[in-house]
Amino acid sequence: MMEPLCFDHPDPQRAEKEAILRSLDAAEFKALYVVTRKAASMARQNGDMDRLYALTRGLKTLQRISGERGFVLAVRRPSP
């Protein structure tokens, strides 16, 4: 199972983590986004703000790098 992407602030390993992200293929990258988004949603529901902040930094990094790579990350919400 893939671990969600978190970044501490400041994160001394940020450059290394971003290099790994850039080496992932699009399917792996998108799967990491979905896992991280689900973890952030759970952290929000549980009121775990410290974890949520770290996950949000991960999500923003994924969105920025996906833009650099030329694809959009989007999660479709289920129909009611």
MDAnalysis code that builds the backbone (N, CA, C; Angstrom):
import MDAnalysis as mda
import numpy as np

u = mda.Universe.empty(240, n_residues=80, atom_resindex=np.repeat(np.arange(80), 3), trajectory=True)
u.add_TopologyAttr("name", ["N", "CA", "C"] * 80)
u.add_TopologyAttr("resid", np.arange(1, 81))
u.add_TopologyAttr("resname", ["MET", "MET", "GLU", "PRO", "LEU", "CYS", "PHE", "ASP", "HIS", "PRO", "ASP", "PRO", "GLN", "ARG", "ALA", "GLU", "LYS", "GLU", "ALA", "ILE", "LEU", "ARG", "SER", "LEU", "ASP", "ALA", "ALA", "GLU", "PHE", "LYS", "ALA", "LEU", "TYR", "VAL", "VAL", "THR", "ARG", "LYS", "ALA", "ALA", "SER", "MET", "ALA", "ARG", "GLN", "ASN", "GLY", "ASP", "MET", "ASP", "ARG", "LEU", "TYR", "ALA", "LEU", "THR", "ARG", "GLY", "LEU", "LYS", "THR", "LEU", "GLN", "ARG", "ILE", "SER", "GLY", "GLU", "ARG", "GLY", "PHE", "VAL", "LEU", "ALA", "VAL", "ARG", "ARG", "PRO", "SER", "PRO"])
u.atoms.positions = np.array([
    [0.854, -1.191, 0.000],
    [0.000, 0.000, 0.000],
    [0.891, 1.242, 0.000],
    [0.494, 2.205, -0.741],
    [1.236, 3.459, -0.877],
    [0.953, 4.372, 0.309],
    [2.006, 4.987, 0.835],
    [1.870, 5.945, 1.934],
    [1.510, 7.326, 1.379],
    [0.654, 8.081, 2.071],
    [0.340, 9.440, 1.620],
    [1.565, 10.344, 1.722],
    [1.570, 11.378, 0.902],
    [2.688, 12.317, 0.863],
    [2.478, 13.421, 1.901],
    [3.451, 13.569, 2.802],
    [3.427, 14.607, 3.825],
    [4.720, 15.398, 3.750],
    [4.630, 16.667, 4.051],
    [5.809, 17.513, 4.177],
    [5.740, 18.250, 5.500],
    [6.803, 18.105, 6.290],
    [6.928, 18.917, 7.498],
    [7.286, 20.329, 7.058],
    [7.182, 21.259, 8.005],
    [7.581, 22.625, 7.672],
    [8.540, 23.133, 8.727],
    [9.769, 23.347, 8.382],
    [10.398, 23.065, 7.085],
    [10.741, 21.581, 6.978],
    [10.881, 21.091, 5.750],
    [11.210, 19.694, 5.511],
    [12.586, 19.616, 4.863],
    [13.586, 19.164, 5.598],
    [14.940, 19.120, 5.056],
    [15.089, 18.129, 3.895],
    [14.131, 17.229, 3.736],
    [14.197, 16.243, 2.659],
    [13.315, 16.611, 1.467],
    [12.805, 17.824, 1.434],
    [11.882, 18.228, 0.373],
    [12.470, 18.026, -1.022],
    [13.681, 18.448, -1.248],
    [14.284, 18.340, -2.583],
    [14.374, 16.882, -3.035],
    [14.762, 16.008, -2.127],
    [14.858, 14.587, -2.473],
    [13.473, 14.003, -2.773],
    [12.488, 14.356, -1.954],
    [11.124, 13.870, -2.174],
    [10.573, 14.371, -3.510],
    [10.820, 15.632, -3.833],
    [10.323, 16.169, -5.096],
    [11.012, 15.504, -6.282],
    [12.276, 15.169, -6.155],
    [12.983, 14.468, -7.238],
    [12.346, 13.100, -7.483],
    [11.981, 12.414, -6.409],
    [11.310, 11.122, -6.547],
    [9.954, 11.298, -7.218],
    [9.221, 12.330, -6.813],
    [7.905, 12.587, -7.410],
    [8.015, 12.810, -8.917],
    [9.035, 13.536, -9.327],
    [9.215, 13.818, -10.746],
    [9.574, 12.567, -11.546],
    [10.086, 11.539, -10.873],
    [10.463, 10.313, -11.569],
    [9.315, 9.310, -11.675],
    [8.212, 9.539, -10.963],
    [7.067, 8.627, -11.022],
    [6.359, 8.751, -12.364],
    [5.810, 7.630, -12.843],
    [4.996, 7.741, -14.059],
    [3.638, 8.331, -13.670],
    [2.872, 8.745, -14.662],
    [1.618, 9.472, -14.415],
    [0.639, 8.659, -13.571],
    [0.540, 7.355, -13.812],
    [-0.406, 6.528, -13.056],
    [-0.008, 6.448, -11.584],
    [1.276, 6.264, -11.304],
    [1.751, 6.224, -9.918],
    [1.544, 7.572, -9.234],
    [1.811, 8.629, -9.963],
    [1.670, 9.984, -9.448],
    [0.215, 10.252, -9.060],
    [-0.702, 9.888, -9.954],
    [-2.130, 10.097, -9.677],
    [-2.605, 9.229, -8.520],
    [-2.097, 7.999, -8.421],
    [-2.463, 7.122, -7.305],
    [-1.998, 7.722, -5.977],
    [-0.806, 8.302, -5.968],
    [-0.292, 8.960, -4.765],
    [-1.187, 10.141, -4.382],
    [-1.660, 10.883, -5.367],
    [-2.564, 11.993, -5.110],
    [-3.851, 11.497, -4.445],
    [-4.427, 10.408, -4.967],
    [-5.681, 9.873, -4.417],
    [-5.469, 9.414, -2.972],
    [-4.378, 8.696, -2.708],
    [-4.080, 8.214, -1.356],
    [-3.891, 9.395, -0.400],
    [-3.176, 10.412, -0.842],
    [-2.906, 11.576, 0.005],
    [-4.194, 12.355, 0.266],
    [-5.020, 12.483, -0.745],
    [-6.292, 13.197, -0.584],
    [-7.210, 12.477, 0.412],
    [-7.267, 11.147, 0.316],
    [-8.093, 10.373, 1.252],
    [-7.575, 10.533, 2.685],
    [-6.262, 10.498, 2.843],
    [-5.671, 10.662, 4.179],
    [-5.975, 12.055, 4.734],
    [-5.918, 13.060, 3.879],
    [-6.223, 14.428, 4.315],
    [-7.686, 14.543, 4.732],
    [-8.556, 13.896, 3.993],
    [-9.977, 13.920, 4.334],
    [-10.217, 13.273, 5.697],
    [-9.542, 12.148, 5.940],
    [-9.687, 11.476, 7.234],
    [-9.113, 12.335, 8.364],
    [-7.976, 12.967, 8.128],
    [-7.375, 13.827, 9.149],
    [-8.315, 14.985, 9.480],
    [-8.949, 15.538, 8.462],
    [-9.893, 16.641, 8.676],
    [-11.094, 16.176, 9.499],
    [-11.632, 15.007, 9.142],
    [-12.781, 14.468, 9.875],
    [-12.436, 14.179, 11.337],
    [-11.189, 13.756, 11.569],
    [-10.755, 13.411, 12.926],
    [-10.230, 14.610, 13.712],
    [-10.159, 15.772, 13.052],
    [-9.685, 16.971, 13.733],
    [-8.184, 16.968, 13.982],
    [-7.441, 16.174, 13.225],
    [-5.987, 16.083, 13.378],
    [-5.335, 17.157, 12.499],
    [-5.297, 18.368, 13.005],
    [-4.844, 19.506, 12.212],
    [-3.363, 19.446, 11.852],
    [-2.517, 18.953, 12.747],
    [-1.091, 18.854, 12.425],
    [-0.875, 17.933, 11.221],
    [-1.524, 16.785, 11.232],
    [-1.420, 15.849, 10.093],
    [-2.041, 16.463, 8.848],
    [-3.172, 17.118, 9.007],
    [-3.831, 17.736, 7.860],
    [-2.925, 18.778, 7.192],
    [-2.252, 19.591, 7.978],
    [-1.350, 20.600, 7.403],
    [-0.230, 19.946, 6.604],
    [0.363, 18.869, 7.143],
    [1.446, 18.168, 6.443],
    [0.933, 17.537, 5.149],
    [-0.267, 16.969, 5.192],
    [-0.860, 16.363, 3.996],
    [-1.239, 17.426, 2.967],
    [-1.729, 18.562, 3.438],
    [-2.083, 19.649, 2.522],
    [-0.845, 20.153, 1.791],
    [0.275, 20.255, 2.492],
    [1.520, 20.642, 1.815],
    [1.893, 19.600, 0.764],
    [1.643, 18.325, 1.063],
    [1.886, 17.267, 0.083],
    [0.983, 17.401, -1.133],
    [-0.300, 17.672, -0.901],
    [-1.248, 17.832, -2.007],
    [-0.883, 19.018, -2.889],
    [-0.521, 20.124, -2.277],
    [-0.149, 21.311, -3.058],
    [1.108, 21.043, -3.885],
    [2.042, 20.296, -3.325],
    [3.256, 19.945, -4.066],
    [2.908, 19.051, -5.251],
    [2.035, 18.077, -5.024],
    [1.614, 17.198, -6.124],
    [0.921, 17.998, -7.226],
    [0.074, 18.930, -6.848],
    [-0.614, 19.750, -7.848],
    [0.373, 20.613, -8.620],
    [1.333, 21.185, -7.943],
    [2.335, 22.022, -8.618],
    [3.160, 21.206, -9.606],
    [3.619, 20.044, -9.174],
    [4.451, 19.213, -10.043],
    [3.634, 18.643, -11.197],
    [2.373, 18.301, -10.961],
    [1.546, 17.807, -12.076],
    [1.373, 18.903, -13.121],
    [1.244, 20.154, -12.687],
    [1.151, 21.277, -13.619],
    [2.423, 21.417, -14.437],
    [3.571, 21.248, -13.762],
    [4.844, 21.299, -14.479],
    [4.931, 20.186, -15.523],
    [4.340, 19.043, -15.201],
    [4.406, 17.884, -16.093],
    [3.301, 17.895, -17.147],
    [2.362, 18.807, -17.017],
    [1.342, 18.979, -18.040],
    [0.083, 18.154, -17.888],
    [-0.241, 17.739, -16.672],
    [-1.530, 17.067, -16.484],
    [-2.216, 17.594, -15.229],
    [-3.531, 17.408, -15.196],
    [-4.356, 17.940, -14.117],
    [-4.763, 16.809, -13.186],
    [-4.678, 17.076, -11.908],
    [-5.144, 16.124, -10.902],
    [-6.544, 16.537, -10.484],
    [-7.475, 15.614, -10.606],
    [-8.852, 15.914, -10.225],
    [-9.468, 14.671, -9.613],
    [-10.241, 14.857, -8.583],
    [-10.962, 13.757, -7.959],
    [-12.436, 13.962, -8.234],
    [-13.046, 12.963, -8.787],
    [-14.484, 13.057, -9.067],
    [-15.244, 12.663, -7.819],
    [-16.197, 13.461, -7.452],
    [-17.020, 13.161, -6.293],
    [-18.146, 12.228, -6.730],
    [-18.497, 11.263, -5.892],
    [-19.590, 10.356, -6.254],
    [-20.913, 11.107, -6.326],
    [-21.769, 10.661, -7.221],
    [-23.097, 11.261, -7.362],
    [-23.941, 10.906, -6.138],
    [-24.791, 11.854, -5.693],
    [-25.641, 11.562, -4.517],
    [-26.693, 10.530, -4.788],
])
